[in-house]
C-alpha cells in the first residue's frame, strides 16, 4: 500500500509541470541524465539506443535493457556496457550486467567465477505476475566457451532477483535418448520469448549426440519444448511422425505461441518426401498439453464449406503466418494463410481471410474475409489485413487492423482506407476504434493516419501508433501513441514535438511482443503501460516511462487514493 500511495503522489506532483495536453499522466522510471543504478560513476549512452523497449507487469514494475557510455574507466568496452534493469519510479535496480555480473542461478550456471558475457535479446519478456525471461552467454568458472563441448549459452527465468536456470547448451535434451542441446534455446526469436504466470517458456533447440547416446541424431536434430526451471516437456521433434496417416514427418519448427495452460500453437513444415511436396508441406500445429495435432495444412480443407487453403511452391516462406498475440488462455488461436483460397464462389475480391481455431472443439472458422462489409464504415468492404497487428486476448476479443476497398461510391480513397477494430473472435460485436482520416480529438486540423503497432491486454484496452496528417501537424509532430479504453475511449499518450519532463519528444518506442497469458509485454492487464521517449541528439535524450490507462484526474488522485487504487484494478 505504501508503494501505491507513493506512486500516486509522484504522479500528481509531476502532472502540474507536464506540457502536453492529453489526459495521460506519466511516471518517469529512468532518464539518460540519471545515475546508472548499481554501476557507480557510469553514465547512460545518450542516443535512441540507450534504452530498449521496456516491459511491465501487473504491479507496474518495469524491466528494460540499458546501455552505458564507454568512459574507459567504469565502462571500458562493448563487452561490459549493457545491463538489464528492473523497478518503479525512484527504485530501479540492476539485475545483470554483461562482463561483470555473476551468472544468475550461479550454482547451476558455471559456479564461482562464472560471469555473463553477452545478452541474446534486446528486450526482456515479462509475465503479468512478474516472471522474467533472460538469455545470455557466460564465461569463467566451469563454463567451456568454445569447441565441440561449448556449454556457455543459457536461458534464465523467474522473478527479478531470483532468476533460475531453465536451459543450457550441452544439457541433456529431455525426451531424447541422451542427445544434448547443441545450442541454447532459440533466444533470438521474439516468438520464443514468452513467459506465462506458471514460469513456463518456449524452448527451441538443435540437438547433437552425446557420449553414450543410443538415438541417432541426424534428420531429427531439433525440437521444441515447454520448459521451466523445474521441468521440460518435448512437444515436437524434427523427424517425428506428424500423425497424418501417410508417414509424413515433421521438419521445420517455426513461430510459436504459449498460453497460461502451457498450450502451444505453432507454425511448422513437413519433410518433402513421398507424398509431401512444396505445395502441401506447410502446417499449423496445436499442443494441448499432452498431444500435438495438425489442424491446418497447405492446400488442405479449411473446414469452412468447400474452401481449401492456398498452396505455394516456395520453400523460403511458410504458407501460414500469425499476429503478435495469436493464442489466448482459452486455447483459441488466429492465423492467416498467405495466397489465394480456393473453393466455390471464390474470386479475386474475396480469396483471402483470417481464420480462428478453437482447440476445445477442434473447429476452424473464418474470423474476417476480404470482401466482408467493413464494420462501422457504411458501404465499405474489407480489402486486406495487417496480420502483425492482430491480437487475441482471453475475452476472445480480437484487436485488428486492415484496409478497405477504395470505392468512390462509399467515399473510400487512399486517404481513409485503413482502420482499427475490436471484434469478438466469432466475428460479431464489431467496434470501429479509429479510421484513417478521422479527426483527431483535441488537436485542431489533425487527422489519424494508418493505425499500426497495435497491442492489447485482457481488459480490452488497446495501444496503437498513428502518423497524423493535416494542417495542424508537421513532420516533427506527426507521430503519436494512443490508448483506447472501452469506457473512456481514445486518449493521447505521447506525441512527437510535445514536452515531457522538460524533454521535447522526437520519437518513442514500445515493446510489441506478447506474453504467455493472452496479453502484451508493454500493456499489462492492470492497465499499466510502459515505453521509451526519445529526445533530440544530445544529453538527457532518453526516458523510460510508465502510465496507467485510463488515468484518473489529479484532484481525484489527491483525495481518493484508496478508491482509485481499486478502480485501477477493475
C-alpha positions in Angstrom: 0.0 0.0 0.0 2.9 2.4 0.8 4.2 1.8 -2.7 0.8 2.6 -4.3 0.4 5.8 -2.3 3.9 6.9 -3.1 3.3 6.2 -6.8 0.1 8.2 -6.8 1.7 11.2 -5.1 4.5 11.1 -7.6 2.1 11.2 -10.5 0.2 14.2 -9.1 3.4 16.1 -8.3 4.7 15.7 -11.8 1.4 16.4 -13.5 1.5 20.1 -12.8 4.6 20.5 -14.9 3.5 18.3 -17.8 3.5 20.3 -21.0 1.3 18.2 -23.3 -2.5 18.4 -23.2 -3.5 14.7 -23.2 -5.4 13.0 -20.3 -2.5 10.7 -19.6 -0.1 11.2 -16.7 3.3 9.7 -16.9 5.7 8.4 -14.3 9.4 8.8 -15.0 11.2 5.5 -14.4 14.7 6.4 -15.7 16.3 9.0 -18.0 19.7 9.4 -19.5 20.8 12.1 -17.1 20.2 9.9 -14.1 22.9 7.9 -12.4 23.1 4.3 -13.5 21.8 2.1 -10.7 24.3 -0.4 -9.5 27.2 1.0 -11.5 28.9 3.8 -9.6 30.2 6.6 -11.8 28.7 5.3 -15.0 26.6 7.4 -17.3 23.9 6.4 -19.8 24.5 6.2 -23.5 22.7 9.3 -24.9 21.1 8.1 -28.1 17.9 6.4 -29.1 19.6 3.0 -28.3 20.4 3.9 -24.7 17.1 2.3 -23.5 15.5 -0.7 -25.2 11.7 -1.0 -25.3 10.6 -1.9 -21.7 8.1 -4.5 -20.4 5.7 -4.0 -17.5 3.8 -6.3 -15.1 0.6 -6.0 -13.2 2.3 -4.3 -10.3 3.6 -1.6 -12.6 7.2 -2.9 -12.3 9.3 -2.1 -15.4 12.1 -4.1 -16.9 14.4 -2.8 -19.6 17.8 -3.2 -21.2 20.1 -0.2 -20.8 23.4 0.8 -22.5 26.1 2.9 -20.8 28.8 5.2 -22.2 32.3 3.8 -22.7 34.3 6.2 -20.5 37.4 4.0 -20.4 37.2 3.7 -16.6 33.9 2.4 -15.3 32.8 1.1 -18.6 35.7 0.0 -20.8 34.2 -1.8 -23.8 31.1 -3.0 -25.6 31.6 -6.2 -23.6 30.5 -4.5 -20.3 28.4 -1.5 -21.3 24.9 -3.1 -21.1 22.7 -4.4 -18.3 19.1 -5.4 -17.5 17.3 -3.2 -15.0 14.1 -3.6 -13.0 11.9 -1.4 -10.8 9.5 1.5 -10.5 9.8 5.3 -10.0 12.8 6.0 -7.8 13.5 2.3 -7.2 15.3 0.9 -10.2 18.0 -1.7 -9.6 20.5 -3.5 -11.8 19.7 -7.2 -12.3 22.5 -8.3 -14.5 25.5 -6.5 -16.2 27.4 -8.1 -19.0 31.1 -8.7 -18.5 30.7 -8.1 -14.7 27.8 -9.8 -13.0 27.8 -13.4 -11.9 25.6 -15.6 -13.9 22.0 -15.8 -12.5 21.5 -19.1 -10.6 25.2 -19.3 -10.4 25.4 -22.7 -8.7 23.8 -24.2 -11.8 25.3 -21.8 -14.4 29.0 -22.1 -14.1 29.7 -21.8 -10.4 32.1 -19.4 -8.7 33.9 -17.2 -11.2 31.3 -17.5 -13.9 30.0 -14.2 -15.3 27.6 -13.1 -18.0 29.4 -12.1 -21.2 26.6 -11.2 -23.6 22.8 -10.9 -23.8 20.9 -12.7 -26.5 18.0 -10.3 -27.0 17.4 -6.6 -26.8 14.2 -6.9 -24.7 13.1 -8.9 -21.8 9.8 -10.8 -21.7 7.5 -10.5 -18.7 4.5 -12.4 -17.4 1.7 -10.5 -15.8 2.8 -11.8 -12.3 6.4 -10.7 -12.8 8.2 -13.7 -14.2 11.1 -12.6 -16.5 13.0 -14.2 -19.4 16.7 -13.6 -19.9 19.1 -15.2 -22.4 22.8 -14.9 -22.5 26.3 -16.4 -22.7 28.8 -16.8 -20.0 32.5 -17.5 -19.3 34.7 -18.4 -16.3 34.0 -21.0 -13.6 33.3 -24.4 -15.1 31.9 -22.9 -18.4 33.5 -24.1 -21.6 33.3 -21.2 -24.0 34.5 -22.8 -27.3 34.9 -26.1 -29.2 32.6 -29.0 -29.6 31.9 -29.2 -25.8 30.9 -25.5 -25.5 28.2 -25.0 -22.9 28.2 -21.3 -22.5 24.7 -20.4 -23.7 21.9 -20.1 -21.1 18.2 -19.2 -20.6 17.2 -18.0 -17.1 13.6 -17.3 -16.0 11.8 -16.3 -12.8 11.2 -13.2 -10.7 13.8 -10.4 -10.7 16.4 -11.2 -8.1 15.8 -14.9 -8.2 16.3 -16.0 -11.8 16.8 -19.7 -12.2 18.4 -21.8 -15.0 15.8 -23.1 -17.4 18.0 -24.3 -20.3 21.7 -24.6 -21.1 23.8 -25.6 -24.1 25.0 -29.2 -23.8 22.4 -30.2 -21.3 20.6 -33.4 -21.9 17.7 -32.9 -24.2 14.6 -34.2 -22.4 12.6 -36.8 -24.3 15.5 -38.0 -26.4 17.8 -41.0 -25.9 20.6 -39.0 -24.5 21.0 -36.2 -27.1 22.1 -32.8 -25.8 21.3 -29.2 -26.8 23.9 -28.2 -29.4 22.8 -24.6 -28.9 20.9 -22.7 -26.3 17.2 -22.4 -26.9 16.3 -20.1 -29.7 16.7 -16.9 -27.8 17.0 -14.6 -30.8 13.4 -15.2 -32.0 10.8 -12.9 -30.4 8.2 -15.6 -30.8 10.1 -17.8 -28.3 10.5 -15.2 -25.6 7.1 -15.5 -23.9 6.6 -16.1 -20.2 3.4 -17.3 -18.5 2.4 -16.9 -14.9 3.4 -20.5 -14.2 7.0 -19.7 -15.1 6.9 -21.6 -18.4 8.5 -20.5 -21.6 9.0 -22.0 -25.1 12.4 -23.5 -26.0 13.6 -24.4 -29.5 17.0 -26.0 -29.8 19.1 -28.1 -32.2 20.4 -31.5 -30.9 23.7 -33.3 -31.1 24.7 -36.8 -30.0 26.4 -37.1 -26.6 28.7 -39.8 -25.3 26.6 -43.0 -24.9 23.7 -41.6 -26.9 21.6 -44.6 -28.3 19.4 -42.5 -30.5 20.6 -41.3 -33.9 20.8 -37.5 -34.3 20.6 -36.8 -38.0 17.4 -35.8 -39.6 15.9 -35.5 -36.1 18.3 -32.9 -34.9 16.0 -30.3 -33.3 12.9 -30.0 -31.1 10.6 -27.6 -29.3 9.8 -27.7 -25.6 7.6 -26.1 -22.9 10.2 -25.5 -20.2 10.6 -24.0 -16.7 13.4 -24.3 -14.1 11.5 -27.3 -12.6 10.7 -29.3 -15.7 10.5 -29.7 -19.5 8.1 -31.3 -22.0 9.1 -32.1 -25.6 6.2 -31.2 -27.7 7.7 -32.0 -31.1 10.9 -33.2 -32.7 12.1 -32.9 -36.3 11.7 -36.3 -37.9 8.8 -37.4 -35.7 5.7 -38.8 -37.4 3.2 -36.0 -37.9 0.2 -38.2 -37.2 -1.5 -37.5 -40.6 -1.7 -41.2 -41.6 0.6 -41.2 -44.5 4.0 -41.3 -42.9 4.6 -37.6 -43.0 7.4 -36.3 -40.8 7.8 -33.0 -39.0 10.6 -31.0 -40.5 10.7 -27.2 -39.8 9.9 -25.7 -36.4 8.7 -22.1 -36.8 7.0 -19.3 -34.9 5.1 -20.5 -31.8 2.8 -19.1 -29.1 2.5 -20.2 -25.5 -0.6 -19.6 -23.2 -1.1 -19.8 -19.5 -2.0 -23.5 -19.5 1.2 -24.5 -21.3 -0.6 -25.0 -24.6 1.2 -24.1 -27.8 0.2 -23.0 -31.3 3.0 -23.4 -33.8 3.8 -22.8 -37.5 5.6 -25.9 -38.9 6.6 -27.7 -42.0 6.7 -31.3 -43.2 9.7 -33.0 -44.7 9.4 -33.0 -48.5 9.4 -36.7 -49.3 6.9 -39.3 -50.5 3.5 -37.7 -50.9 4.7 -34.4 -49.4 5.7 -31.7 -51.9 6.5 -28.0 -51.6 2.8 -27.4 -52.4 1.5 -29.2 -49.2 4.3 -29.1 -46.7 3.1 -26.1 -44.7 1.1 -26.9 -41.5 -0.3 -25.3 -38.3 0.0 -27.4 -35.1 -1.6 -27.2 -31.6 -0.2 -28.8 -28.4 -2.9 -29.3 -25.8 -0.6 -30.2 -23.0 -0.4 -33.9 -23.9 -0.6 -34.3 -27.6 0.2 -32.5 -30.8 -2.4 -32.0 -33.6 -2.1 -30.6 -37.1 -5.2 -28.5 -37.6 -4.3 -26.8 -40.9 -2.3 -27.9 -43.9 -1.3 -26.1 -47.1 -3.7 -27.0 -49.9 -6.0 -28.8 -47.5 -9.6 -28.3 -46.5 -10.3 -25.4 -44.2 -13.3 -26.9 -42.6 -15.4 -24.0 -43.8 -17.6 -25.1 -46.7 -15.5 -26.4 -49.5 -12.8 -23.8 -49.1 -9.2 -25.0 -49.2 -6.0 -23.3 -48.0 -3.7 -21.7 -50.6 -0.6 -23.5 -52.0 2.9 -22.2 -52.5 5.9 -23.7 -54.2 8.3 -21.5 -52.1 10.5 -23.2 -49.6 11.7 -19.9 -48.2 8.5 -18.6 -46.7 5.8 -20.5 -44.7 2.3 -20.5 -46.1 0.9 -19.7 -42.7 1.6 -16.6 -40.6 0.4 -15.2 -37.3 0.0 -11.9 -35.5 2.0 -10.6 -32.5 -0.5 -12.2 -30.0 -2.2 -15.1 -31.7 -3.1 -17.5 -28.8 -5.2 -17.0 -25.7 -5.7 -18.9 -22.5 -8.9 -20.4 -23.9 -6.9 -22.3 -26.5 -8.3 -20.1 -29.3 -5.8 -19.0 -31.9 -5.9 -16.8 -35.0 -3.8 -17.3 -38.2 -3.5 -16.2 -41.8 -2.8 -18.3 -44.8 -0.8 -16.3 -47.4 -2.1 -16.7 -51.0 -5.4 -17.3 -52.6 -8.1 -19.6 -51.1 -9.9 -22.0 -53.5 -13.5 -23.1 -53.5 -17.0 -22.4 -54.7 -17.6 -18.6 -55.1 -14.0 -17.6 -54.6 -12.9 -14.7 -56.7 -10.0 -12.2 -56.6 -12.2 -10.0 -54.4 -12.7 -12.5 -51.5 -9.8 -15.0 -51.7 -8.0 -14.1 -48.5 -9.2 -14.4 -44.9 -8.0 -14.6 -41.3 -9.0 -17.8 -39.6 -9.7 -18.8 -36.0 -9.0 -22.2 -34.5 -10.8 -23.4 -31.3 -8.9 -26.2 -29.7 -11.7 -27.1 -27.3 -14.0 -28.1 -30.2 -11.3 -28.8 -32.8 -13.1 -26.4 -35.2 -11.8 -23.8 -37.6 -13.8 -20.7 -38.7 -13.3 -17.6 -40.7 -12.8 -14.5 -38.5 -12.7 -11.9 -41.3 -12.6 -12.3 -45.0 -11.7 -10.0 -47.9 -14.9 -8.5 -49.3 -16.8 -8.6 -46.0 -18.6 -5.4 -45.0 -16.3 -3.1 -43.1 -17.7 -2.7 -39.5 -18.7 0.9 -38.8 -17.9 2.2 -42.3 -21.1 2.4 -44.3 -20.9 0.9 -47.8 -17.2 -0.1 -47.4 -15.7 -3.5 -47.9 -12.6 -5.1 -46.3 -9.6 -5.4 -48.7 -6.6 -6.7 -46.8 -5.3 -7.4 -43.3 -2.3 -6.2 -41.3 -1.7 -9.6 -39.7 1.1 -8.3 -37.5 -1.4 -6.0 -35.8 -3.8 -8.9 -34.9 -4.1 -9.6 -31.1 -6.5 -12.0 -29.4 -7.0 -11.8 -25.6 -8.6 -14.1 -23.0 -12.0 -12.5 -23.6 -12.0 -13.9 -27.1 -11.7 -10.3 -28.3 -9.5 -9.5 -31.3 -7.9 -6.1 -31.9 -7.1 -6.0 -35.6 -6.0 -3.6 -38.4 -6.8 -3.8 -42.1 -7.5 -1.8 -45.2 -10.7 -1.0 -47.1 -11.5 -1.4 -50.8 -11.2 2.1 -52.4 -14.6 2.9 -53.7 -15.8 6.3 -54.8 -19.5 5.5 -54.1 -18.6 4.6 -50.5 -16.3 7.6 -50.2 -13.2 5.4 -49.6 -9.9 6.8 -51.0 -6.2 6.4 -50.3 -6.7 9.0 -47.5 -9.2 6.9 -45.4 -8.8 3.3 -46.5 -7.4 1.8 -43.3 -8.7 1.2 -39.8 -8.5 -0.4 -36.4 -11.3 -2.6 -35.0 -12.2 -4.6 -31.9 -14.4 -7.7 -32.5 -15.4 -11.0 -30.9 -13.4 -13.9 -32.4 -16.7 -15.1 -33.7 -16.7 -12.1 -36.0 -19.6 -10.4 -34.2 -19.8 -7.3 -31.9 -17.5 -5.2 -34.0 -16.4 -1.8 -32.9 -14.6 0.7 -35.1 -11.8 2.2 -32.9 -10.3 4.6 -35.5 -10.4 5.0 -39.2 -7.6 6.7 -41.2 -8.8 10.3 -42.0 -10.9 10.7 -38.8 -10.4 13.9 -36.9 -8.0 13.6 -34.0 -9.7 14.6 -30.7 -8.2 17.6 -29.0 -5.8 18.6 -31.8 -7.0 21.2 -34.3 -6.7 20.3 -38.0 -5.2 16.9 -37.3 -6.4 13.6 -38.7 -5.5 10.0 -38.0 -3.2 8.1 -40.3 -2.9 4.3 -40.7 -3.1 2.6 -37.3 -0.1 0.4 -36.6 1.9 -1.3 -33.8 -1.3 -2.5 -32.2 -1.2 -4.2 -28.8 -4.0 -5.2 -26.4 -4.4 -6.5 -22.9 -7.1 -8.6 -21.2 -9.1 -5.5 -20.2 -9.8 -5.0 -23.9 -7.6 -1.9 -23.7 -5.5 -1.1 -26.8 -2.3 0.8 -27.6 -1.6 1.8 -31.2 0.6 4.3 -33.2 -0.7 6.7 -35.8 1.2 9.1 -38.0 -1.1 12.1 -38.2 -1.8 14.3 -41.2 -3.3 17.8 -41.6 -2.5 21.4 -41.3 -2.2 21.1 -37.5 0.8 18.7 -37.7 4.3 18.8 -39.2 7.0 16.1 -39.7 8.2 16.9 -36.3 4.9 16.4 -34.6 3.0 13.8 -36.7 3.8 10.5 -34.9 1.6 9.7 -31.9 0.9 6.9 -29.5 -2.8 6.4 -28.5 -4.6 4.3 -25.9 -8.2 3.2 -26.2 -10.3 2.1 -23.2 -13.8 0.5 -23.6 -15.2 3.2 -21.2 -13.0 6.2 -21.7 -12.4 5.9 -25.4 -9.4 7.4 -27.1 -6.6 9.0 -25.1 -3.4 10.6 -26.4 -0.4 9.0 -24.6 2.6 10.5 -26.4 3.3 12.8 -29.4 6.4 13.9 -31.2 7.1 17.6 -30.6 5.3 17.6 -27.2 7.3 18.2 -24.0 7.6 15.5 -21.3 9.7 16.1 -18.1 11.4 19.0 -19.9 12.3 16.8 -23.0 10.8 17.5 -26.4 9.9 14.2 -27.8 11.4 13.2 -31.2 10.1 9.7 -31.0 9.0 6.8 -28.8 9.3 3.1 -28.7 7.1 0.4 -27.2 7.5 -3.3 -26.8 5.3 -5.1 -29.3 5.8 -8.7 -28.2 3.2 -10.8 -26.4 3.4 -12.5 -23.0 2.2 -16.1 -22.3 -1.2 -15.1 -20.8 -3.2 -13.6 -23.7 -1.7 -10.1 -23.2 1.3 -8.0 -24.1 4.6 -7.0 -22.6 4.0 -3.3 -23.0 0.5 -3.1 -21.7 -0.3 -5.1 -18.5 -3.8 -6.5 -17.6 -3.9 -4.0 -14.7 -3.7 -1.1 -17.2 -0.1 -0.2 -16.8 1.8 0.7 -19.9 5.5 1.4 -20.5 7.5 2.8 -23.3 10.6 5.0 -24.0 10.6 8.6 -25.1 13.5 9.9 -27.3 14.6 13.5 -27.5 16.9 15.4 -29.9 20.5 14.5 -30.2 22.5 15.5 -27.1 22.1 15.0 -23.4 19.0 13.9 -21.5 17.6 12.5 -24.7 16.0 9.2 -23.4 13.4 8.5 -20.8 11.7 5.2 -19.7 8.2 6.0 -18.6 5.1 4.2 -17.4 1.4 5.3 -17.3 -1.9 3.9 -16.1 -4.8 3.6 -18.6 -7.2 5.2 -18.0 -5.6 7.9 -15.9 -7.7 9.4 -13.0 -7.7 13.2 -12.7 -5.2 14.9 -10.5 -7.8 16.1 -7.9 -9.2 12.6 -7.6 -5.7 11.3 -7.0 -5.2 13.7 -4.1 -8.4 12.8 -2.3 -9.4 9.3 -3.3 -6.2 7.3 -3.4 -7.7 4.1 -1.9 -10.8 4.2 -4.1 -8.7 4.9 -7.3 -6.4 2.0 -6.5 -9.4 -0.3 -6.6 -10.7 1.4 -9.8 -7.4 0.9 -11.5 -7.6 -2.8 -10.9 -11.0 -3.1 -12.5 
